[in-house]
Amino acid sequence: QTQNDYICEWLPHKEEFMRVLLELEAPPDPRNCISCGTDGLYRCTDCLHQP
């Protein structure tokens, strides 16, 4: 097979490929505070300014 053949074979799957790549870039769910476990991406607003 040529490179063109491989690309033609892959093209129908490009949307799924991009969806998976973008999912891997997103932070995991649930996004809980690493300190107290409540809702928050890294730390909730209560724990944000604490060591």
N, CA, C and O of each residue as an XYZ file, in Angstrom:
204
protein
N       0.838     -1.193      0.000
C       0.000      0.000      0.000
C       0.879      1.250      0.000
O       1.985      1.256      0.540
N       0.364      2.289     -0.610
C       1.069      3.569     -0.615
C       0.578      4.417      0.556
O      -0.405      4.077      1.215
N       1.276      5.524      0.804
C       0.834      6.439      1.862
C      -0.557      6.975      1.560
O      -1.363      7.166      2.470
N      -0.838      7.216      0.300
C      -2.156      7.709     -0.093
C      -3.242      6.690      0.252
O      -4.331      7.070      0.685
N      -2.958      5.412      0.066
C      -3.919      4.358      0.417
C      -4.216      4.357      1.916
O      -5.366      4.213      2.332
N      -3.159      4.519      2.722
C      -3.348      4.549      4.171
C      -4.200      5.747      4.592
O      -5.074      5.618      5.448
N      -3.949      6.894      4.000
C      -4.732      8.090      4.340
C      -6.183      7.916      3.911
O      -7.094      8.286      4.652
N      -6.409      7.366      2.744
C      -7.783      7.132      2.278
C      -8.512      6.152      3.199
O      -9.719      6.278      3.410
N      -7.793      5.191      3.740
C      -8.384      4.234      4.672
C      -8.709      4.896      6.011
O      -9.691      4.534      6.659
N      -7.894      5.861      6.425
C      -8.052      6.540      7.713
C      -9.119      7.632      7.683
O      -9.780      7.862      8.695
N      -9.300      8.299      6.567
C     -10.199      9.453      6.478
C     -11.602      9.210      7.025
O     -12.121     10.099      7.699
N     -12.242      8.089      6.789
C     -13.579      7.884      7.363
C     -13.589      7.856      8.899
O     -14.647      8.009      9.510
N     -12.428      7.662      9.519
C     -12.335      7.556     10.977
C     -11.812      8.830     11.630
O     -11.612      8.855     12.845
N     -11.588      9.879     10.859
C     -10.933     11.080     11.396
C     -11.748     11.762     12.491
O     -11.163     12.276     13.445
N     -13.072     11.783     12.390
C     -13.900     12.437     13.412
C     -13.766     11.722     14.757
O     -13.623     12.372     15.792
N     -13.811     10.406     14.745
C     -13.652      9.627     15.978
C     -12.253      9.825     16.557
O     -12.098      9.961     17.771
N     -11.256      9.841     15.716
C      -9.875     10.056     16.137
C      -9.727     11.403     16.838
O      -9.112     11.485     17.902
N     -10.284     12.453     16.251
C     -10.197     13.788     16.841
C     -10.979     13.863     18.154
O     -10.538     14.520     19.097
N     -12.129     13.199     18.223
C     -12.926     13.195     19.449
C     -12.134     12.572     20.596
O     -12.118     13.104     21.706
N     -11.486     11.456     20.330
C     -10.703     10.776     21.359
C      -9.515     11.636     21.788
O      -9.228     11.739     22.981
N      -8.823     12.253     20.831
C      -7.693     13.122     21.178
C      -8.130     14.281     22.067
O      -7.457     14.604     23.046
N      -9.245     14.900     21.733
C      -9.726     16.023     22.531
C     -10.200     15.577     23.909
O     -10.027     16.308     24.885
N     -10.790     14.401     24.004
C     -11.198     13.862     25.308
C      -9.992     13.658     26.209
O     -10.059     13.910     27.412
N      -8.891     13.202     25.629
C      -7.682     12.960     26.417
C      -7.046     14.253     26.911
O      -6.303     14.238     27.893
N      -7.323     15.369     26.248
C      -6.783     16.663     26.655
C      -7.580     17.284     27.802
O      -7.063     18.145     28.516
N      -8.810     16.866     27.984
C      -9.684     17.452     29.010
C      -9.324     16.902     30.388
O      -8.861     15.767     30.500
N      -9.534     17.694     31.430
C      -9.319     17.180     32.790
C     -10.305     16.051     33.090
O     -11.403     16.032     32.534
N      -9.934     15.122     33.951
C     -10.817     13.989     34.252
C     -12.045     14.418     35.045
O     -12.020     15.419     35.761
N     -13.119     13.644     34.906
C     -14.314     13.833     35.721
C     -14.277     12.811     36.843
O     -13.792     11.709     36.585
N     -14.721     13.052     38.011
C     -15.174     14.349     38.505
C     -13.977     15.244     38.814
O     -12.880     14.759     39.091
N     -14.199     16.526     38.763
C     -13.139     17.501     39.033
C     -13.243     17.932     40.489
O     -13.885     18.936     40.799
N     -12.629     17.194     41.361
C     -12.731     17.456     42.797
C     -11.476     18.141     43.320
O     -10.384     17.977     42.777
N     -11.659     18.908     44.384
C     -10.557     19.571     45.078
C      -9.579     18.510     45.584
O      -9.993     17.509     46.171
N      -8.280     18.730     45.356
C      -7.293     17.750     45.816
C      -7.098     17.789     47.322
O      -6.535     16.858     47.898
N      -7.559     18.861     47.968
C      -7.382     18.983     49.419
C      -8.554     18.421     50.210
O      -8.362     17.616     51.121
N      -9.788     18.847     49.861
C     -10.938     18.460     50.689
C     -11.943     17.562     49.966
O     -12.839     17.010     50.604
N     -11.810     17.407     48.639
C     -12.691     16.508     47.901
C     -13.972     17.124     47.381
O     -14.743     16.432     46.716
N     -14.242     18.420     47.658
C     -15.449     19.050     47.128
C     -15.216     19.466     45.678
O     -14.107     19.336     45.159
N     -16.262     19.964     45.031
C     -16.190     20.342     43.628
C     -15.135     21.423     43.401
O     -15.130     22.441     44.091
N     -14.262     21.207     42.454
C     -13.229     22.175     42.100
C     -12.193     21.509     41.217
O     -11.860     20.345     41.441
N     -11.673     22.213     40.219
C     -10.739     21.622     39.260
C      -9.461     21.151     39.951
O      -9.072     19.993     39.802
N      -8.817     22.016     40.690
C      -7.628     21.637     41.456
C      -7.888     21.809     42.947
O      -7.625     20.914     43.751
N      -8.409     22.973     43.293
C      -8.797     23.254     44.673
C     -10.084     24.055     44.640
O     -10.287     24.889     43.758
N     -10.940     23.799     45.595
C     -12.179     24.569     45.674
C     -11.852     25.984     46.144
O     -10.724     26.245     46.562
N     -12.804     26.888     46.083
C     -12.543     28.278     46.471
C     -12.196     28.398     47.949
O     -11.511     29.347     48.331
N     -12.643     27.472     48.794
C     -12.293     27.508     50.220
C     -10.830     27.115     50.456
O     -10.175     27.681     51.332
N     -10.322     26.172     49.699
C      -8.960     25.670     49.908
C      -7.920     26.379     49.032
O      -6.724     26.136     49.192
N      -8.343     27.235     48.125
C      -7.459     27.817     47.120
C      -6.248     28.520     47.715
O      -5.143     28.361     47.197
N      -6.414     29.282     48.773
C      -5.310     30.071     49.317
C      -4.678     29.437     50.549
O      -4.005     30.117     51.323
N      -4.891     28.154     50.731
C      -4.280     27.444     51.856
C      -3.116     26.607     51.339
O      -3.115     26.203     50.176
N      -2.129     26.343     52.184
C      -0.976     25.525     51.747
C      -1.348     24.082     51.486
O      -0.490     23.281     51.116
